[in-house]
Amino acid sequence: MTLAATGAALADCPVIPDTAATHYIDNKTALAVCRQNEIAFATRLHQQQLDMQAAFQAQQQNFQMQLRLQQTYNAARQVTLPQF
């Protein structure tokens, strides 16, 4: 299941030393891309959790409805109609 690997997927973003040759922007660019990827992953994970929660709630509601229908059916079977 995807949820089991959440800790390993969010790795620390690497720090790359900047130099004058790279105009001191490589680290900031790599860090920004890394953070954006972490945010995207966290967003996908959160959406999966919401989807799973919604599916669980739908199943729970379906079960409750089936239980009420079964109880109604059982109660109706116990009713005896008067003989004419």
C-alpha distance (Angstrom), angle and dihedral (degrees) to the residues before:
residue distance angle dihedral
M1 . . .
T2 3.79 . .
L3 3.78 94.9 .
A4 3.79 92.7 65.3
A5 3.81 93.0 66.9
T6 3.78 99.2 50.4
G7 3.80 97.4 112.7
A8 3.79 95.9 50.2
A9 3.79 94.7 46.5
L10 3.78 94.7 59.1
A11 3.79 98.6 66.7
D12 3.77 123.4 172.7
C13 3.75 113.2 -91.3
P14 3.80 112.4 -111.9
V15 3.76 121.7 -112.7
I16 3.79 113.5 -134.0
P17 3.78 116.3 -164.9
D18 3.77 111.5 -118.8
T19 3.75 121.5 -134.3
A20 3.74 136.2 -172.8
A21 3.81 88.3 -107.5
T22 3.81 90.4 64.6
H23 3.81 92.1 42.0
Y24 3.81 88.0 -116.9
I25 3.82 93.0 -78.6
D26 3.83 105.6 102.0
N27 3.80 94.5 83.3
K28 3.80 94.2 47.6
T29 3.81 92.1 46.9
A30 3.81 94.1 47.5
L31 3.78 91.3 44.9
A32 3.81 92.5 49.3
V33 3.82 91.6 49.9
C34 3.80 91.5 46.6
R35 3.81 92.8 49.7
Q36 3.80 90.8 46.9
N37 3.81 89.7 53.0
E38 3.80 90.3 49.7
I39 3.80 90.6 51.2
A40 3.80 91.3 48.3
F41 3.81 91.0 50.3
A42 3.81 92.7 47.6
T43 3.81 90.0 48.9
R44 3.81 92.3 51.3
L45 3.79 90.7 47.2
H46 3.79 92.0 50.1
Q47 3.81 90.8 49.2
Q48 3.81 90.6 51.3
Q49 3.79 89.9 51.1
L50 3.80 90.9 50.4
D51 3.81 90.9 48.1
M52 3.79 91.4 50.6
Q53 3.80 91.4 47.6
A54 3.81 91.3 50.1
A55 3.81 91.4 49.1
F56 3.80 90.8 49.3
Q57 3.80 92.0 49.4
A58 3.81 91.0 48.9
Q59 3.80 90.7 51.6
Q60 3.78 90.6 47.6
Q61 3.81 91.7 51.4
N62 3.80 90.7 47.4
F63 3.79 90.6 51.3
Q64 3.81 91.7 49.1
M65 3.81 90.8 50.0
Q66 3.81 91.7 49.6
L67 3.79 90.0 48.9
R68 3.83 91.9 51.5
L69 3.81 90.8 47.8
Q70 3.80 90.8 50.2
Q71 3.80 91.1 49.0
T72 3.81 90.7 49.1
Y73 3.80 91.0 48.3
N74 3.80 91.8 49.2
A75 3.80 91.6 48.9
A76 3.80 91.5 49.0
R77 3.81 91.5 51.6
Q78 3.79 90.2 56.2
V79 3.81 93.9 55.6
T80 3.78 112.3 100.0
L81 3.74 118.7 -152.2
P82 3.80 118.7 -136.8
Q83 3.78 115.5 -103.4
F84 3.80 116.0 -122.6
